Amino acid sequence: MSFEVPAAVYDAYMGRFSIPLAEEFVRWVDPPEGGRVLDVGCGTGALTAVLARRYGVAEVAGVDPSHSFVRSTAERFRYADIRHGTAEDLPFDDDVFVAALAELVVHFMTDAAAGAREMVRVTRRGGVVALCVWDLENERAPFSLFARAARAETGSSMGLAGRAGTRAGDLAALLEKAGCAGVSETALSVTVEYADFEEWWRLQTHGTGTIADALEGLDDDGIGRVRARAFEALGAGPFTVSATAWAARGTV
């Protein structure tokens, strides 16, 4: 799955969560120093930026299936090796990187097991492969509150666990099956501030990513009821929203 939307639109919604999550993710993974690193599903560059500060831009590579994201990230990190491609068929040789990381990507892969195997393939022996995905099992994603409010009107399963990596143990199992040793898993949390309910609602409803179709089929009255349910839960603001992701790391 790819997101063919302007990078600025995606960042306004998910970037405020993915950027601090990338900091926590890299801190926990603690990848090896001294070599090239790969950001799988680099998107608009939240994780790319953290890796660039740690390794230097020229030592960072990235891959993403979205043409618009590849263009944006390549322009932002001009000396990084940013390519168009998929996790299941990474456009890199064997044993190239000291670490391959994927932030908020596994649940969008067509074949998560193949994606994990590819990350192992391109990573050197002794290198690290790491993954993180929002915890949908316990409805702790940034969009979970909105999803609950929308489901009450639409009856959809949007925002619920079901995709790869969204339940406890999923990511660790993927890495173990891909051949990693010393696999460990944890939960990483971030908190984001909103000035008021209007800011939060506007960002939920601009139609990006997982929640893009949440209000599909609802008339104005239906949308109003979703809004009222969300307002009852959040209030006028200001308020904070917390989100938690599962993360796993293993050694090649």
Secondary structure, 3 states (H helix, E strand, C coil): CCCCCCHHHHHHHHHHHHHHHHHHHHHHHCCCCCCCEEEECCCCCHHHHHHHHHHCHHHEEEEECCHHHHHHHHHHCCCCEEEECECCECCCCCCCEEEEEEECCHHHCCCHHHHHHHHHHCEEEEEEEEEEEECCCCCCCCCHHHHHHHHHHHCCCCCCCCCCCCCCCHHHHHHHHCCCEEEEEEEEEEEEEECCHHHHHHHHCCCCHHHCCCCCCCCHHHHHHHHHHHHHHHCCCCEEEEEEEEEEEEEC
